[in-house]
Amino acid sequence: MRTFDYKKIAEYSWDNEVLSYVAKIHECKGRQELYLKQRPAELERLVEIAKIQSTESSNRIEGIITTNARLKQLVEDKTTPRNRDEMEILGYRNVLNLIHENYAYIPVEPGYILQLHRDLLKYTNLTYRGHFKTTPNEIDMTLPSGERHVLFRPLEPYETPGAVEALCCTYQDVLHRELVDPLLLIPCFILDFLCIHPFNDGNGRMSRLLTLLMLYQNGYVVGQYISIEKAIAETKDEYYAALAQADQHWHEEENDPTPFIKYMLAVICSCYQDFEQRVDLVGGGQKRVTAYERVRSYAMERLGAFTKQEAAEACPGFGTSSIESALKKLTEEGVLKRIGAGRKTQYVRR
């Protein structure tokens, strides 16, 4: 069985791309506390938006979907699930909330990972929730001809408990001894977790929840305000390509995790950049702007058409009516052009 020893990561010689990403994220983390204190109203709104986006995006990657209206009701605990997809969406929401509020008290250990998996599938009637896989699983794709092609064969069920135990132990050991930057260590953990594929179902969603958990525990809390899962969903092809490169020769312990590390660092960096733009603190400006000014600024920087919802997400701290009034005024002034009607309404810069 494959062994896990993250001390080896300390011996890697990283290229300028990796080092640049790490430096940028460290800078963003340094500004993070200042940002969190200066715009509480905007940040409160960002948290709610990010929860909805994270829940929707992480499940959508796995083909688990519902309508936008139902999703919002489920996330806000205003309804009960109607089908299997909504049961899984509600489970994700609960675990996401748990990690947001209690990340400091959830060790990265097999027992806790099993409990998170149990809660992820809590509302389903699946008997394997909270248990490691009992049957072999594989990662495959269906070719245009209809033929199934196996992309990767994870560890066997009998190897899984020991592998997860070893994975968690080496992660905690290297982290505690500060041998490797957490920004490099976390993607390696997630890559190995996905290669083990420890559950019959829910591996992808668990990997994204564990990513948030470990980032938060190491002080990188941007995922509370900007959805990392959404950033992954929007670059899904790159995500799978990076995994495919990084898991080559994994069983022989000769794989190179660099492609996946670069992908995850790029995602985290983009989320921090989005965060700073959203709270309007880039450059240190402190002047309180109006909804009209904020929406106009967003529209001038936006390429292509956008919806009222997208404008609201980009301009936290303002109510729906304020956003609507700003869009109406900008349209009347000829700054924006309105396209479509009703729920399909979009706006584009003239």
ABEGO torsion letter per residue (X at the ends): XBBBBAAAAAABBBBAAAAAAAAAAAAAAAAAAAAAAABAAAAAAAAAAAAAAAAAAAAAAAGBBBBAAAAAAAAAGABBBABAAAAAAAAAAAAAAAAAAAAAABBBBAAAAAAAAAAAAAABABAABGBBBABBBBBBBBBAAGBBBBABBBBBAAAAAAAAAAAAAAAAAAAAAGABBAAAAAAAAAAAAAAAGABABGAAAAAAAAAAAAAAAAGBAAAAABBAAAAAAAAAAAAAAAAAAAABGAAAGABBAAAAAAAAAAAAAAAAAAAAAAAGABGGBABBBBAAAAAAAAAAABBEBBBAAAAAAABBGBBAAAAAAAAAAAAAAGABBBBEBEAABBBBBX
